[in-house]
Protein backbone atom coordinates (compact mmCIF):
# COMPACT_ATOMS: atom_id res chain seq x y z
CA UNK A 1 0.00 0.00 0.00
CA UNK A 2 1.21 3.49 -0.84
CA UNK A 3 1.92 5.94 1.95
CA UNK A 4 1.64 8.68 -0.67
CA UNK A 5 0.48 8.96 -4.26
CA UNK A 6 2.88 7.82 -6.99
CA UNK A 7 2.52 11.21 -8.72
CA UNK A 8 1.90 14.85 -7.81
CA UNK A 9 -1.66 16.08 -8.33
CA UNK A 10 -2.52 19.37 -10.02
CA UNK A 11 -6.26 18.91 -10.65
CA UNK A 12 -8.76 17.15 -8.39
CA UNK A 13 -12.55 17.05 -8.31
CA UNK A 14 -15.70 15.14 -9.24
CA UNK A 15 -16.61 14.05 -12.75
CA UNK A 16 -19.99 13.33 -14.31
CA UNK A 17 -21.70 13.18 -17.68
CA UNK A 18 -24.88 11.97 -19.31
CA UNK A 19 -24.38 8.67 -21.10
CA UNK A 20 -26.74 8.74 -24.09
CA UNK A 21 -26.23 5.04 -24.84
CA UNK A 22 -27.13 3.84 -21.33
CA UNK A 23 -29.54 6.77 -20.81
CA UNK A 24 -28.23 7.62 -17.36
CA UNK A 25 -25.96 9.99 -15.48
CA UNK A 26 -22.55 8.54 -14.72
CA UNK A 27 -20.21 9.94 -12.11
CA UNK A 28 -16.85 9.35 -10.52
CA UNK A 29 -16.74 10.50 -6.89
CA UNK A 30 -13.17 11.78 -6.98
CA UNK A 31 -10.73 12.15 -9.84
CA UNK A 32 -7.16 13.44 -9.71
CA UNK A 33 -5.13 14.23 -12.83
CA UNK A 34 -1.49 15.01 -13.49
CA UNK A 35 -0.20 14.66 -17.05
CA UNK A 36 -0.85 11.14 -18.32
CA UNK A 37 -1.76 9.87 -14.82
CA UNK A 38 -5.31 9.60 -13.52
CA UNK A 39 -6.49 8.48 -10.08
CA UNK A 40 -10.17 7.47 -9.83
CA UNK A 41 -11.98 7.02 -6.53
CA UNK A 42 -15.36 5.61 -5.61
CA UNK A 43 -16.94 6.29 -2.21
CA UNK A 44 -18.84 3.34 -0.76
CA UNK A 45 -20.68 3.33 2.54
CA UNK A 46 -20.17 -0.28 3.54
CA UNK A 47 -17.58 -2.24 5.45
CA UNK A 48 -16.27 -4.36 2.57
CA UNK A 49 -13.49 -4.31 0.01
CA UNK A 50 -14.22 -2.97 -3.46
CA UNK A 51 -14.46 -5.82 -5.94
CA UNK A 52 -13.36 -6.00 -9.56
CA UNK A 53 -16.91 -5.30 -10.79
CA UNK A 54 -16.72 -1.86 -9.17
CA UNK A 55 -13.30 -1.22 -10.69
CA UNK A 56 -14.53 -2.23 -14.15
CA UNK A 57 -17.60 -0.01 -13.71
CA UNK A 58 -15.34 2.97 -12.90
CA UNK A 59 -13.16 2.32 -15.93
CA UNK A 60 -16.25 1.81 -18.09
CA UNK A 61 -17.57 5.26 -17.22
CA UNK A 62 -14.61 6.52 -19.09
CA UNK A 63 -12.67 9.62 -18.78
CA UNK A 64 -12.65 10.38 -22.48
N, C-alpha and C positions, 0 to 999 in steps of 0.2 A: 504494500500500500504506500502511496506517495504521502510524504509529509508536506509537500508543496506541489504546485502544478508544474508540469514539465515544460511550460512556456509562459512568458509574460502575457498578461491580458491587457488589451487596449479598449475593447468594446465588450460590454456585458448588458444583458437585458432579456426580455421575453420575446417570443416570436410567435406569430400566428398568421394564418391565411385561410381563405375559403378554398376548399378543394371542390372544383366543379364536377369532377368525375365521381367522387364519393358523396357529393352533395352534403358536406358538413364542414364545420370549422375545425381546423387542426391547429394545435398549439404545442410549443415546447416551453416548459416552465422557466428554464434558465438556459441561456446560450452565451458563451464567451468566445470571442474571435481574436486571433492575432495571426496575420498573414495567412499561410495555408492551413493553420491549425484551428480546429473548432472543438469546443467542449460543450456537450449537450447534457442537460440535467432534467430529471423528471421527479417531481415531488409526490410521494405516496404517503398516505396516512395509515399505514399498517405496519405491524412488527414482523416483517418478512423480507427476505432478500428479493431483489428485482430479478426476474427470470429473463431468459433469452427472448421470449415473446415481446416483452416490454422494450427491450433493446431494439429488436427488429421493427417494432411499431415506431419508435423514435426515428430510426434511420429512414423508414418509409415515408415519414412526413416530409422529409426532404428539406434541405436548406439549399434550394436551387432557384 
